[in-house]
Amino acid sequence: MIEKYSVIYDDNKKLDKVFIEKYYHDDFVKKNKLELLVEIGELANETRCFKYWSKKDIDHELVGYELADTIIMTLCFFNYLNIDLKIVRIDKIDRNIIDLFFEVYELATKFSQTEDNETIIKLFVLLINIGYYLGFTDDEIVEFCHNKIKKDLERI
């Protein structure tokens, strides 16, 4: 399963290189940690999982791109910490989406303070599991990530 994500990881390294060359500054990593938290919030918002009062359907494509943003940000930290994606094992987690988001926020906050490899790996696995919970396959998640990276490279 993880092999499918290695292509995205390699693509993301190219994106990271461009960002570092163009935008690196003293607070670069700190700002990326904040961006990760913001992207998680945007994903939660688009899933509408906590909006029990709303009758509006979710936009499956928009959710896919928000999920891609969070995964790309975690892979940015994999690159920053030199984590080999091959060591990651993606197990399916049987939790409801609200509990998954709480754990994702907890791990992202912990990571922002510790830069711990194990924490960012767990976060990556949980984000993939949110994708599964939302009905996405690995191939769809990879495609959303690939398209997002391509769009980001074109933009910058």
LOPA-246170 format. One record per residue (C-alpha): residue number from 1; residue in one letter; x, y, z. Coordinates in steps of 0.05 Angstrom, whole numbers. Layout:
@k NUM, r A, east X, north Y, up Z
...
This chain:
@k 1, r M, east 0, north 0, up 0
@k 2, r I, east 55, north 50, up 19
@k 3, r E, east 88, north 41, up -49
@k 4, r K, east 31, north 80, up -81
@k 5, r Y, east 50, north 140, up -38
@k 6, r S, east 124, north 138, up -56
@k 7, r V, east 111, north 173, up -122
@k 8, r I, east 76, north 229, up -86
@k 9, r Y, east 132, north 233, up -36
@k 10, r D, east 183, north 240, up -93
@k 11, r D, east 140, north 293, up -127
@k 12, r N, east 132, north 330, up -61
@k 13, r K, east 208, north 332, up -52
@k 14, r K, east 211, north 371, up -117
@k 15, r L, east 158, north 419, up -91
@k 16, r D, east 194, north 427, up -25
@k 17, r K, east 258, north 443, up -61
@k 18, r V, east 224, north 499, up -100
@k 19, r F, east 192, north 527, up -37
@k 20, r I, east 258, north 526, up 1
@k 21, r E, east 295, north 560, up -57
@k 22, r K, east 243, north 614, up -65
@k 23, r Y, east 215, north 625, up 5
@k 24, r Y, east 263, north 599, up 58
@k 25, r H, east 269, north 644, up 120
@k 26, r D, east 281, north 636, up 194
@k 27, r D, east 209, north 619, up 210
@k 28, r F, east 199, north 572, up 151
@k 29, r V, east 189, north 508, up 190
@k 30, r K, east 148, north 542, up 244
@k 31, r K, east 101, north 572, up 192
@k 32, r N, east 95, north 504, up 158
@k 33, r K, east 74, north 474, up 225
@k 34, r L, east 19, north 527, up 231
@k 35, r E, east -1, north 514, up 159
@k 36, r L, east -9, north 440, up 175
@k 37, r L, east -58, north 457, up 231
@k 38, r V, east -96, north 505, up 186
@k 39, r E, east -100, north 452, up 130
@k 40, r I, east -128, north 402, up 180
@k 41, r G, east -181, north 452, up 200
@k 42, r E, east -199, north 465, up 127
@k 43, r L, east -206, north 390, up 116
@k 44, r A, east -251, north 383, up 177
@k 45, r N, east -293, north 441, up 153
@k 46, r E, east -303, north 412, up 84
@k 47, r T, east -322, north 343, up 110
@k 48, r R, east -378, north 378, up 149
@k 49, r C, east -371, north 321, up 200
@k 50, r F, east -385, north 366, up 259
@k 51, r K, east -440, north 408, up 226
@k 52, r Y, east -498, north 367, up 252
@k 53, r W, east -545, north 425, up 237
@k 54, r S, east -527, north 430, up 163
@k 55, r K, east -564, north 393, up 108
@k 56, r K, east -514, north 413, up 54
@k 57, r D, east -479, north 355, up 20
@k 58, r I, east -404, north 351, up 20
@k 59, r D, east -366, north 366, up -43
@k 60, r H, east -327, north 301, up -52
@k 61, r E, east -275, north 332, up -99
@k 62, r L, east -263, north 392, up -54
@k 63, r V, east -254, north 345, up 6
@k 64, r G, east -204, north 305, up -35
@k 65, r Y, east -162, north 366, up -49
@k 66, r E, east -165, north 388, up 24
@k 67, r L, east -143, north 318, up 44
@k 68, r A, east -86, north 323, up -6
@k 69, r D, east -64, north 389, up 25
@k 70, r T, east -57, north 356, up 93
@k 71, r I, east -20, north 296, up 65
@k 72, r I, east 28, north 339, up 25
@k 73, r M, east 43, north 380, up 88
@k 74, r T, east 59, north 317, up 127
@k 75, r L, east 105, north 293, up 71
@k 76, r C, east 139, north 360, up 73
@k 77, r F, east 159, north 343, up 145
@k 78, r F, east 179, north 273, up 124
@k 79, r N, east 227, north 306, up 76
@k 80, r Y, east 251, north 357, up 127
@k 81, r L, east 265, north 301, up 177
@k 82, r N, east 293, north 253, up 125
@k 83, r I, east 241, north 199, up 141
@k 84, r D, east 241, north 141, up 92
@k 85, r L, east 169, north 129, up 71
@k 86, r K, east 184, north 55, up 64
@k 87, r I, east 184, north 46, up 140
@k 88, r V, east 111, north 69, up 144
@k 89, r R, east 56, north 18, up 151
@k 90, r I, east -15, north 40, up 138
@k 91, r D, east -63, north 1, up 180
@k 92, r K, east -137, north 15, up 176
@k 93, r I, east -163, north 46, up 240
@k 94, r D, east -234, north 34, up 263
@k 95, r R, east -256, north 100, up 294
@k 96, r N, east -308, north 151, up 277
@k 97, r I, east -286, north 213, up 240
@k 98, r I, east -294, north 260, up 300
@k 99, r D, east -246, north 217, up 341
@k 100, r L, east -198, north 214, up 282
@k 101, r F, east -197, north 290, up 277
@k 102, r F, east -186, north 299, up 351
@k 103, r E, east -126, north 252, up 348
@k 104, r V, east -100, north 286, up 285
@k 105, r Y, east -103, north 354, up 320
@k 106, r E, east -69, north 325, up 382
@k 107, r L, east -13, north 295, up 341
@k 108, r A, east -4, north 357, up 298
@k 109, r T, east 1, north 400, up 360
@k 110, r K, east 50, north 352, up 392
@k 111, r F, east 92, north 351, up 329
@k 112, r S, east 94, north 427, up 327
@k 113, r Q, east 129, north 425, up 394
@k 114, r T, east 173, north 363, up 387
@k 115, r E, east 187, north 350, up 313
@k 116, r D, east 185, north 276, up 331
@k 117, r N, east 189, north 226, up 273
@k 118, r E, east 140, north 177, up 304
@k 119, r T, east 88, north 232, up 314
@k 120, r I, east 89, north 256, up 242
@k 121, r I, east 86, north 184, up 217
@k 122, r K, east 25, north 170, up 261
@k 123, r L, east -6, north 235, up 235
@k 124, r F, east 5, north 214, up 163
@k 125, r V, east -28, north 146, up 176
@k 126, r L, east -88, north 179, up 210
@k 127, r L, east -98, north 227, up 152
@k 128, r I, east -98, north 169, up 103
@k 129, r N, east -150, north 136, up 148
@k 130, r I, east -193, north 198, up 146
@k 131, r G, east -190, north 190, up 71
@k 132, r Y, east -213, north 117, up 78
@k 133, r Y, east -269, north 138, up 125
@k 134, r L, east -292, north 188, up 73
@k 135, r G, east -294, north 133, up 20
@k 136, r F, east -230, north 149, up -17
@k 137, r T, east -184, north 93, up -43
@k 138, r D, east -109, north 97, up -41
@k 139, r D, east -109, north 110, up -116
@k 140, r E, east -157, north 168, up -109
@k 141, r I, east -117, north 198, up -51
@k 142, r V, east -53, north 193, up -92
@k 143, r E, east -87, north 224, up -152
@k 144, r F, east -112, north 283, up -111
@k 145, r C, east -42, north 292, up -83
@k 146, r H, east -9, north 287, up -151
@k 147, r N, east -57, north 339, up -181
@k 148, r K, east -47, north 386, up -122
@k 149, r I, east 29, north 382, up -126
@k 150, r K, east 25, north 394, up -201
@k 151, r K, east -20, north 454, up -191
@k 152, r D, east 26, north 482, up -136
@k 153, r L, east 87, north 475, up -180
@k 154, r E, east 52, north 511, up -237
@k 155, r R, east 30, north 566, up -190
@k 156, r I, east 99, north 581, up -164
